[in-house]
Each structure stands twice: as C-alpha cells, then as structure tokens.
C-alpha cells in the first residue's frame, strides 16, 4: 500500500491497523482486509467521528442520550473477530449490537450475522448504520439474548460484553464444531475464551487473551468476594 497516496482518513485507518491492531496479534488476512473495507467512522456517533480510529472505548451517545454503552477499542473488536475463526459459509450470532460496527466486520467474514441488542435505541442506531453502508447480510433483532436466542444453532457466537460465567444455553446453541468467543470474569480480572463444541455434549475451552470490557447488559454479576 502506498501510504503517501492515502487521504487523511485512510491514513488514520492505516495507522489504526498497523500501530494498534497488528501488534495485538491480529494477523488474519481476512480480518485485516475487513478492517480496511468497513469504514469505522461511519458507525460512531457523529460528534465523535474524529476519534473513530483512537485506541479508546467510545461512548454511544445517541441523539444526546447516553445509552451507557460503548464501542470497544478497535484492537479488541479485531481480536474478537479473529478468534471466531470464521469461514465464508458460517452463520453467526452476535449478542450486543452496539453501533453495528462489529457486526459489519463479521459480515465480511461470514455468510449471515444475526445481531441481538437489548437497547432498542442502539438497535435502531445500528440498523441505520448498517443500511446506509449497504450491509445486507446482518439481521438486527431487539431483545435480551444473554442466556440464548431462539432455537437456531450457529457456527459461531460472539458476546460483545463480559459475563461472570458462560451460560450453558449459549454453548448449546453452537453447532458441533462451532465456536463461542466470550470475555469471562469480573473487573479487574477477565479473560477472552474460545469455547468449541466438539460433540453433542462436549466442549473445549481455550483462553486466548486477557482484557477488561463492560459487562453484557442482562448478565448477572455475583456479589461474592473471594
């Protein structure tokens, strides 16, 4: 890529990928390509577009209303997408739509994405973002999916907020061979895990990286201290 020929905004996108995301062990070609193709600045609230490529969580303030949710940092979004190990034929369930940007990334890597958002304001914001960016393989639904969503089995499931423990119902929504990527724990100790369904009743769990993100809305946080 000829960096000298890039526009200012494309230079910022290039720097985001090269300085934030690659050093975080995101090296999958498909994920990196999606990061260049999906215009992150078109998913952030309008007044925050100047920070679209910053290494910070961005508050999702919609029409002057603070939803108390945030966009994850670009490197976490990218790493979560990579750890799903998606194939072009995969059907994905995302829990926690937020701005729609993560779903847009996944849409470049999979056949179909169903994204569920508990906050109707965010669901509407995400749907608007996806439609104006011509993303036609993401379906946004409104509801509380932290303990599962319907009866469909998926090739991959992603939770965009942390949970203290992984609900069994979500694991059983994986097809055999399917992967669930979720951040497990409570602040300040959390770990992103990939859970693979190896048979009808068996699962393998792998810890893939440490991070701290906000709890998934609807997930119960234990009050016990150890």
Secondary structure, 3 states (H helix, E strand, C coil): CCHHHCCHHHHHHHHHHHHHHHHHCCCCHHHHHHHHHCCHHHCCCHHHHHHCCCCCCEEEEECCEEEEEEECCHHHHHHHHHHCCCCCCCEEEEECCCCCHHHHHHHCCCCEEEEEECCHHHHHHHHHHHHHCCCCCEEEEECCCCCCCCCCCEEEEEECCEECCCCHHHHCCEEEEEEEEEEEEECCEEEEEEEEEEECCEEEEEEEEECCCCECCCCCCCCCCC
